[in-house]
Amino acid sequence: MELATRIRHAAGEQPADLLLTHLRLVDVLAGEVYPTEIAIAGGLVVGVGPGYAARETLDLGGAYVAPGLLDAHVHVESAMVPPAEFARAVVPRGTTTVITDPHEIANVLGLEGIRFMLESAKGSPMSMFVMAPSCVPATHMESSGASLDAVDLASFQSSPWVLGLAEVMNFPGVVAADPDVLAKLHAFAGKVIDGHAPGLSGRALAAYAAAGIGSDHESTTLAEAREKLRLGLTVFLREATNAHNLLDLLPLVNVANQQRFCLCTDDRQPSDLLDQGHIDHLVRLAIAAGLDPVTALRLATWNTAAYFRLHDRGALTPGRRADLIVFADLAAPRPHLVLRRGEVVARDGALVPGGGSRPAPHLRGTMSVDWEAVDLAIPARGERLRVIGAVPDQLVTEHRIEAATRVRGFAVADPARDLLKMAVIERHRASGAVGTGFVSGLGLRGGALASSVAHDHHNLVVIGADDLSMLTAARRAAHLGGGMVVAAGEQVLAEVPLPLAGLMSDKPIEQVRARLDHAIAAARELGSPLHDPFMAMSFLALEVIPSLKLTDQGLVDVERFEQVPLWVA
């Protein structure tokens, strides 16, 4: 729409396309709620107030209206479906814009994977902006399917859909002024640069902030978030499937500092999206915990838009996009109507006809394992060993020292002690690399779980009570072209095929959810009490979140940022 035409609409000299009447506007800029009318033309809000004329009028019957919701940081791949299908799940819940870091698929397919995500999002009823993945691979202590340097990432600089540099997970590299890390920071100087610095503090955190990094979503305690806030970082309050941090950090939000917080989901699996919701779920959690509803919605709208310099959205004022949600209860917002650029795209929890997903672009196969080289046996070379201690509802782990259970010269799983064997099998280049170790906290009494989703390298991770079950599960996951498998002995009990890069399905999200629910139920039958043991195990391989993790190259002490032996002298 030409500027002159927009001005005539706003001045009331030309009728708008659509007039919303009988509504209560949640004004996230003025911080108030008041009755008014909204005029829309050319996909933009052109007027707020009485007296406008329009070709069409929509009476909202006294409902509340707020801007469409934004997710400040999400890995769409964790929903196990491509962007267009992801949109079908989240748009009816009020999300109209997401800022995604496609480093999951980039670690498998490099630039091809990023282009796949951008192409898949086209034509969907959701705006998807990308942050260029900064850590592919995450560190030198893993084998990924690709490697992206500053020159590779700079190739996306001209895309209007790429906003900046995604979470800089190699915080030791930043603090040490590693040349490769600095090259990426230089390439995106002047743009938004997101952070990822779990547990970083003191002068190291000051060095990290001084590098131009603007945010962090990894805080788990009030003290950690407060220090980051004081050093100038915007704090993303996260509520993921396996990382529940929002309620712990919410007491830090007050009238003076609320503009320095955004809401993000990071990683949420299908059943959580479909049952609990997306950003709308976080808004309801925050309000139920005592946060003012207007403030909660501001954290989910204008704050995120402002941080990412998306000044065309995030508030309902003349000249901004008419992305908005309509709901009945300010104390527990549940959108029953969603408009994007002034068009109704979702009603009563579903997309309107014509707003569904389309087939995802083709992707080549990505499962390549040298099974002849895979050996899960762990010779006993001592009495005590390092054990990864899984922490419920968190991504951090404990670094435990436990007595080994030895049988005929080998260290073995001991389910009675909640001591399970874990292996990470390289699956990108058939190198035969296998990292082995032990983990506690998953609760399996028998059988095994395998998955090609293993952040961020996405090698084949398998955890179990015996080697036969582990090999059965791992081999089946590879045969599927990627996926999640539950096995006991030689029997496959449940499976979730993920043929798109070993991360996503080409089926509707409801079908993916049904298969995942079956797999989680099978894992519970084997003893795991976790909400989603697959999501939990996927982060046990991520060597940029403390304390102890396992990659295909071996155990990593994240706090020392170095590989360590399994056995302790």
C-alpha positions in Angstrom: 0.0 0.0 0.0 1.4 3.4 -1.0 2.2 5.8 1.8 -0.3 8.4 0.6 -3.1 5.8 0.5 -2.2 4.7 4.0 -2.4 8.2 5.2 -5.8 8.8 3.6 -7.1 5.6 5.3 -5.7 6.7 8.7 -7.2 10.2 8.3 -10.6 8.6 7.6 -10.8 10.1 4.1 -10.9 6.6 2.5 -12.8 3.6 3.8 -10.7 0.8 5.4 -10.9 -2.8 4.3 -12.0 -4.1 7.7 -13.3 -2.5 10.9 -13.2 -4.5 14.2 -15.8 -3.2 16.6 -16.9 -3.9 20.2 -13.5 -4.9 21.5 -11.2 -4.2 24.4 -7.7 -3.4 23.1 -4.7 -4.7 25.1 -2.3 -1.8 24.4 1.1 -3.2 25.1 2.8 0.2 24.5 0.6 2.4 26.7 0.1 -0.4 29.2 -3.6 -0.2 29.4 -6.8 -2.0 28.3 -9.7 0.1 26.9 -12.7 -0.2 24.6 -12.2 1.0 21.0 -12.4 0.0 17.3 -9.6 -1.0 14.9 -9.5 -0.1 11.2 -7.4 -2.3 8.9 -6.4 -1.6 5.3 -3.8 -3.3 3.1 -2.9 -5.7 5.9 -2.0 -2.8 8.3 -3.7 -1.1 11.2 -4.7 2.3 9.9 -6.8 3.6 12.8 -7.6 2.9 16.4 -10.7 4.7 17.7 -14.3 5.4 16.8 -15.7 6.9 13.6 -13.9 4.9 10.9 -15.8 3.4 7.9 -14.9 0.2 6.2 -16.2 -2.1 3.5 -16.5 -4.9 6.0 -17.3 -4.9 9.8 -16.5 -7.6 12.3 -18.2 -7.3 15.7 -16.1 -9.0 18.3 -18.7 -8.9 21.0 -16.6 -7.3 23.7 -13.6 -9.7 23.4 -10.0 -8.7 24.1 -7.7 -7.9 21.2 -3.9 -8.1 21.5 -1.0 -8.2 19.0 -0.1 -11.6 17.5 2.4 -13.5 19.7 6.1 -13.8 18.9 8.5 -16.6 19.9 11.9 -15.1 20.6 13.9 -18.3 20.2 12.7 -21.6 18.8 14.2 -24.6 17.1 11.3 -25.6 14.8 12.9 -29.0 14.1 12.2 -30.0 17.8 8.5 -30.2 17.0 9.5 -33.0 14.5 7.7 -31.3 11.6 8.8 -28.8 9.0 7.9 -25.1 9.4 4.6 -25.1 7.4 3.2 -28.0 9.5 4.6 -26.3 12.7 2.6 -23.2 11.7 -0.5 -25.3 11.5 0.0 -26.2 15.2 0.9 -22.8 16.6 -0.9 -20.2 14.6 -4.3 -21.2 16.0 -2.8 -20.7 19.4 -2.0 -17.1 18.5 1.6 -17.3 17.3 2.0 -15.2 14.2 5.9 -14.7 14.2 8.7 -17.0 15.2 12.5 -16.3 15.3 14.1 -19.7 14.7 17.7 -20.9 14.8 17.8 -23.8 12.3 21.1 -25.1 13.7 19.6 -28.6 14.2 19.2 -29.3 10.5 22.3 -27.2 9.7 24.4 -29.6 11.8 23.1 -32.4 9.6 22.9 -30.7 6.1 24.6 -27.4 6.4 23.4 -24.6 4.0 21.1 -27.1 2.3 19.3 -27.6 5.6 18.8 -23.8 6.2 17.5 -23.3 2.7 15.1 -26.2 3.2 13.7 -24.5 6.3 13.2 -21.2 4.5 11.6 -22.8 1.5 9.3 -24.9 3.7 8.0 -21.8 5.5 6.9 -20.1 2.3 3.1 -19.6 2.0 2.4 -20.6 5.6 0.2 -18.4 7.8 3.2 -17.6 10.1 6.2 -15.3 9.6 9.4 -17.2 10.2 12.6 -15.3 10.6 15.9 -17.0 10.8 19.0 -16.4 12.9 22.1 -17.7 11.1 23.5 -20.7 13.1 26.7 -19.7 14.8 27.9 -23.1 15.9 27.9 -25.7 13.2 29.4 -27.8 14.7 28.8 -26.7 18.3 32.4 -27.5 19.3 35.4 -29.4 18.0 34.5 -32.3 20.4 31.8 -33.8 18.1 31.3 -35.0 14.6 28.5 -33.2 12.7 27.3 -33.5 9.2 28.5 -30.0 8.2 30.7 -27.1 9.1 29.7 -23.5 8.5 32.3 -20.7 8.8 31.8 -16.9 8.7 31.9 -16.8 4.9 29.1 -19.5 4.7 26.9 -17.6 7.1 27.6 -14.2 5.4 25.9 -15.6 2.3 22.6 -15.1 4.1 23.2 -11.4 5.0 21.1 -10.1 2.1 18.0 -12.2 3.0 15.2 -10.1 4.5 14.3 -13.2 6.5 17.7 -13.5 8.2 17.9 -11.1 11.2 21.3 -11.8 12.7 23.5 -14.4 14.3 21.9 -17.2 16.4 22.9 -18.3 19.9 26.6 -18.2 20.3 27.0 -21.4 22.2 30.8 -21.5 22.0 31.1 -19.1 25.0 34.6 -20.4 25.9 35.6 -19.4 22.3 34.2 -15.9 22.8 36.0 -15.4 26.1 39.2 -16.7 24.6 38.9 -14.5 21.5 39.0 -17.5 19.2 39.6 -16.2 15.6 36.9 -18.4 14.0 34.3 -17.2 16.6 35.3 -13.6 16.2 35.0 -13.8 12.4 31.4 -14.8 12.8 30.8 -11.9 15.3 32.5 -9.5 12.9 30.4 -10.8 10.0 27.2 -9.9 11.8 28.4 -6.7 13.6 25.5 -4.2 13.7 22.9 -6.9 13.6 21.2 -8.9 16.4 23.4 -11.5 18.0 21.9 -14.0 20.4 23.6 -15.6 23.3 23.8 -19.0 25.0 25.9 -18.9 28.2 24.7 -21.3 30.9 26.4 -20.6 34.2 28.8 -18.0 32.8 29.6 -15.3 35.4 32.0 -12.7 36.5 34.6 -11.3 34.2 34.0 -14.2 31.7 30.4 -13.0 31.4 31.6 -9.4 31.0 33.8 -10.5 28.1 30.9 -12.3 26.5 28.7 -9.3 26.7 31.4 -7.0 25.5 31.6 -9.1 22.3 28.3 -7.6 21.2 26.0 -10.4 22.2 22.6 -9.2 23.2 20.6 -12.0 24.9 20.6 -15.2 26.8 18.0 -17.9 27.3 20.0 -20.4 29.4 19.6 -18.9 32.9 18.3 -21.3 35.5 18.5 -19.2 38.7 17.5 -15.7 39.7 21.1 -14.8 40.6 22.3 -15.9 37.1 19.6 -14.0 35.3 20.1 -10.9 37.4 23.8 -10.8 36.7 23.1 -11.1 32.9 20.5 -8.4 33.1 22.9 -6.1 34.9 25.5 -6.6 32.2 23.1 -5.5 29.5 21.7 -8.8 28.2 18.1 -9.2 27.4 16.8 -12.3 29.2 14.6 -14.8 27.4 12.3 -16.6 29.8 12.2 -20.2 28.5 9.6 -22.9 29.0 10.5 -25.8 26.8 9.6 -29.5 27.0 12.7 -30.4 29.0 13.7 -27.0 30.4 11.3 -25.3 32.7 12.8 -22.0 33.7 10.0 -19.4 33.3 8.5 -19.6 36.8 11.9 -19.7 38.5 13.0 -16.5 36.8 9.7 -14.6 36.8 10.2 -12.9 40.2 13.0 -10.9 38.6 10.5 -9.1 36.3 9.3 -5.7 37.6 7.9 -2.4 36.4 11.4 -0.9 35.9 13.0 -3.7 34.0 10.2 -5.6 32.2 11.2 -4.3 28.8 14.4 -6.4 29.1 12.6 -9.8 29.0 11.1 -11.9 26.2 9.4 -15.2 26.1 10.7 -18.2 24.2 10.0 -22.0 23.8 13.4 -23.2 22.5 12.4 -26.8 22.1 8.8 -28.2 22.4 7.6 -31.6 21.3 4.3 -32.2 19.5 2.1 -33.2 22.4 3.1 -30.2 24.5 2.4 -27.9 21.6 -1.0 -29.5 20.9 -2.1 -29.9 24.5 -0.5 -27.1 26.5 0.1 -24.6 23.7 3.0 -22.5 22.4 3.8 -18.9 23.5 0.2 -18.6 24.7 1.0 -21.3 27.3 3.9 -19.2 28.6 1.6 -16.1 28.8 -0.9 -18.0 30.9 1.8 -19.5 33.2 3.2 -16.0 33.8 -0.3 -14.5 34.6 -1.2 -17.4 36.9 2.1 -16.8 38.7 1.1 -13.2 39.4 2.4 -11.2 36.5 0.2 -8.4 35.3 -1.6 -9.7 32.1 -0.7 -6.6 30.0 3.0 -7.1 31.0 2.8 -10.8 30.2 1.5 -10.0 26.8 4.1 -7.3 26.3 6.8 -9.9 26.9 5.3 -12.1 24.2 4.8 -9.3 21.7 6.4 -5.8 21.6 9.5 -6.7 23.7 10.4 -9.5 21.2 9.6 -7.4 18.2 11.7 -4.5 19.5 14.7 -6.7 20.4 14.8 -8.1 16.9 14.1 -4.7 15.3 10.9 -5.9 13.8 9.2 -2.6 14.3 6.4 -3.4 11.9 4.7 -5.7 14.4 4.3 -6.4 18.1 1.8 -3.6 18.8 -1.5 -2.5 17.3 -1.0 1.1 16.3 -1.5 2.8 12.9 1.1 1.7 10.3 1.9 -1.6 11.9 0.9 -5.1 10.7 -2.6 -6.2 11.6 -1.3 -9.4 13.2 -3.7 -9.9 16.2 -5.4 -12.3 18.5 -8.9 -12.3 19.9 -9.7 -13.9 23.2 -12.4 -13.8 26.0 -10.4 -14.0 29.2 -7.6 -11.6 30.0 -6.6 -13.7 33.0 -6.0 -16.7 30.8 -5.8 -15.8 27.1 -6.8 -18.5 24.7 -7.2 -17.1 21.2 -10.4 -18.1 19.4 -9.7 -15.9 16.4 -6.3 -15.1 14.8 -5.7 -12.5 12.1 -2.5 -12.1 10.1 -2.2 -9.0 8.0 -5.9 -8.3 8.6 -7.0 -11.7 7.3 -8.6 -14.4 9.5 -6.2 -17.3 9.5 -7.4 -19.4 12.4 -10.7 -19.8 14.2 -11.7 -21.8 17.3 -8.3 -23.6 17.5 -7.9 -24.5 13.8 -6.6 -22.9 10.7 -9.3 -21.7 8.3 -9.7 -23.7 5.1 -6.9 -23.0 2.7 -4.4 -22.2 5.5 -2.9 -25.7 5.9 0.6 -26.9 5.3 2.0 -28.0 1.9 4.4 -30.8 1.1 8.0 -30.2 2.3 10.7 -29.9 -0.3 12.8 -33.1 -1.0 15.8 -33.9 1.2 18.4 -36.5 0.7 18.9 -39.3 3.2 21.2 -38.6 6.1 21.7 -41.9 8.0 25.2 -43.4 7.2 26.6 -45.7 9.9 29.5 -48.2 9.7 27.9 -51.0 11.7 30.9 -53.2 11.4 32.8 -50.7 13.5 30.1 -50.2 16.1 31.1 -51.9 19.4 29.2 -51.0 22.6 31.4 -53.1 24.9 33.2 -51.1 27.6 36.3 -53.0 29.0 36.6 -52.5 32.8 39.7 -50.4 33.3 39.1 -49.3 36.9 36.7 -49.3 39.8 35.1 -45.9 39.5 33.8 -44.1 36.5 32.2 -40.8 35.4 28.4 -40.9 35.1 26.1 -38.3 33.5 23.4 -37.4 36.0 20.2 -36.3 34.3 18.3 -33.5 36.1 14.5 -33.6 35.7 13.1 -30.6 33.7 16.5 -29.2 33.1 19.2 -29.3 30.4 22.1 -29.2 32.8 23.4 -32.4 34.1 25.4 -33.6 37.1 29.0 -34.9 36.9 28.9 -37.9 39.1 31.6 -40.4 40.1 30.1 -43.9 40.7 31.4 -47.4 41.3 31.4 -49.5 38.1 29.3 -52.6 37.8 31.7 -55.2 36.3 30.8 -58.5 34.6 33.5 -60.7 33.1 35.9 -57.9 32.6 33.4 -55.4 31.2 31.6 -52.4 32.7 27.8 -52.9 32.2 24.6 -51.2 32.9 23.0 -51.8 36.3 19.3 -50.9 36.1 18.8 -51.7 39.8 21.1 -48.7 40.5 19.5 -46.6 37.7 22.9 -46.9 36.0 22.3 -47.2 32.2 24.8 -47.5 29.3 24.8 -44.7 26.8 26.4 -44.6 23.3 26.6 -41.9 20.6 27.2 -43.4 17.2 28.4 -41.1 14.3 25.8 -41.2 11.6 26.8 -38.6 9.0 29.9 -40.0 7.3 30.1 -43.7 8.4 33.3 -43.0 10.3 32.7 -45.7 12.9 33.2 -43.3 15.7 31.3 -44.3 18.9 31.4 -42.6 22.3 30.4 -44.7 25.2 29.6 -43.9 28.8 26.9 -44.2 31.6 23.9 -42.2 32.6 21.6 -42.1 35.6 18.2 -40.5 35.9 16.3 -42.1 33.0 14.9 -44.9 35.1 14.8 -47.7 32.6 14.6 -51.2 34.2 15.2 -52.9 30.9 15.3 -52.4 27.1 16.7 -49.4 25.3 15.8 -46.1 23.6 17.5 -44.8 20.5 17.1 -41.5 18.6 18.7 -39.6 15.7 17.8 -36.4 17.5 20.9 -35.6 19.6 21.6 -31.9 20.1 23.4 -30.4 18.3 25.4 -32.8 16.1 22.4 -35.2 15.8 24.4 -38.4 15.8 22.6 -41.6 16.8 22.2 -41.7 20.6 21.1 -44.8 22.4 20.6 -45.6 26.1 19.7 -48.9 27.5 20.0 -51.7 30.1 21.8 -54.2 27.7 23.8 -54.1 24.5 21.3 -56.3 22.5 18.4 -54.0 23.2 20.6 -51.0 22.4 21.8 -52.4 19.0 18.2 -53.4 18.1 17.0 -49.8 18.8 19.9 -48.1 17.1 19.8 -50.2 13.9 16.0 -49.7 13.6 16.4 -45.9 13.9 19.0 -46.0 11.1 16.8 -48.2 8.9 13.9 -45.7 9.3 16.1 -43.0 7.8 16.2 -41.5 11.3 13.8 -41.5 14.1 13.1 -42.6 17.7 12.8 -46.3 18.7 12.0 -48.3 21.8 13.3 -51.9 21.9 13.6 -54.8 24.3 16.0 -57.5 23.3 15.4 -58.1 19.5 11.9 -56.7 19.6 11.0 -53.2 18.5 8.2 -51.9 20.8 7.6 -48.5 19.3 9.0 -46.2 16.7 8.7 -42.6 15.4 10.1 -42.3 11.8 11.8 -39.0 11.1 13.0 -39.3 7.5 13.7 -35.5 7.0 17.3 -35.2 8.1 16.6 -37.7 10.9 14.9 -34.8 12.7 11.4 -34.3 11.2 8.5 -36.3 9.8 6.7 -35.7 6.6 3.4 -36.6 8.2 0.8 -34.3 10.0 1.8 -33.3 13.5 -1.1 -35.2 14.9 0.2 -38.4 13.5 3.7 -37.6 14.8 2.3 -36.9 18.2 0.4 -40.2 18.3 3.5 -42.2 17.4 5.6 -40.2 20.0 3.0 -40.8 22.7 3.1 -44.5 21.9 6.9 -44.5 22.2 6.9 -42.5 25.4 4.3 -45.0 26.8 6.5 -47.9 25.8 9.5 -46.2 27.6 7.4 -45.8 30.7 6.5 -49.5 30.5 10.2 -50.1 30.6 10.5 -48.0 33.8 11.3 -44.4 32.7 9.2 -41.8 34.7 10.2 -38.8 32.6 7.7 -36.6 30.8 9.6 -37.1 27.6 12.7 -39.3 27.9 13.6 -38.8 24.2 13.8 -35.0 24.7 15.8 -35.6 27.9 18.3 -38.0 26.2 18.7 -35.7 23.2 20.4 -33.1 25.4 22.7 -35.5 27.1 24.8 -35.3 24.0 25.0 -31.4 23.9 28.5 -30.5 25.1 27.8 -26.8 25.5 25.5 -27.1 28.6 27.1 -28.2 31.9 28.2 -30.4 33.4 29.0 -33.7 31.8 27.9 -34.8 28.3 28.7 -37.5 25.8 29.4 -37.1 22.0 30.7 -39.6 19.5 34.2 -38.5 20.4 33.7 -39.3 24.1 32.9 -37.7 27.4 33.1 -33.9 27.7 33.5 -31.9 30.9 31.7 -28.8 29.8 32.9 -26.6 32.7 36.5 -27.4 31.8 35.6 -27.5 28.1 37.6 -30.5 27.4 37.3 -34.3 26.9 37.8 -36.4 29.9 38.3 -40.2 30.4 35.4 -42.4 31.5 37.5 -44.0 34.2 38.6 -42.2 37.3 41.9 -43.1 38.9 
